[in-house]
Amino acid sequence: MNKSKVGILTLNYEIFKMKLEEDIKTMFDRFTIIINGLKSCGKTYPNEEVVRKMLQSLPKS
């Protein structure tokens, strides 16, 4: 994979938030695509960090 794809996926991971119109499943699917894309490029995050990121992405309500 090229550096620009890794950069885009990393940015998408870092700024990831649940969209207003999304349900949990749709958000999780979108998040999984980002994580799997990063993994296929050789970039991984510890499970604890991924779980924390997912929880922080949920709306306050």
C-alpha positions in Angstrom: 0.0 0.0 0.0 1.2 3.5 -0.6 1.8 6.1 2.1 -1.1 8.3 1.1 -3.6 5.5 1.7 -2.1 4.8 5.1 -2.2 8.6 5.9 -5.8 8.9 4.9 -6.8 5.8 6.9 -4.8 7.0 9.9 -6.5 10.4 9.7 -10.0 8.7 9.4 -9.1 6.7 12.5 -8.0 9.7 14.5 -11.0 11.9 13.7 -13.5 9.0 13.8 -16.9 10.0 15.3 -20.4 8.5 15.0 -22.5 10.4 12.5 -25.9 11.9 13.6 -27.9 9.7 11.2 -25.9 6.5 12.0 -27.0 3.6 14.1 -24.4 1.6 16.2 -24.1 -1.2 13.6 -23.4 1.2 10.7 -20.8 3.1 12.8 -19.1 -0.2 13.9 -19.0 -1.4 10.2 -17.4 1.9 9.1 -14.9 1.7 12.0 -14.1 -1.9 11.1 -13.4 -1.0 7.5 -10.9 1.7 8.7 -9.2 -0.7 11.2 -9.0 -3.5 8.6 -7.6 -1.2 6.0 -4.9 0.0 8.4 -4.1 -3.7 9.3 -3.7 -4.6 5.7 -1.2 -1.8 5.3 0.8 -3.1 8.3 -0.4 -0.5 10.8 -2.0 -1.8 13.9 -3.3 -0.4 17.2 -3.5 -2.2 20.6 -7.0 -3.6 21.2 -7.4 -1.4 24.3 -6.8 1.7 22.2 -9.2 0.6 19.5 -12.0 -0.1 22.2 -11.3 3.2 23.8 -11.5 5.0 20.5 -14.8 3.2 19.7 -16.3 4.2 23.0 -15.1 7.8 22.7 -16.7 8.0 19.2 -20.2 7.4 20.6 -22.4 10.5 21.3 -22.8 11.6 24.9 -26.4 10.5 24.9 
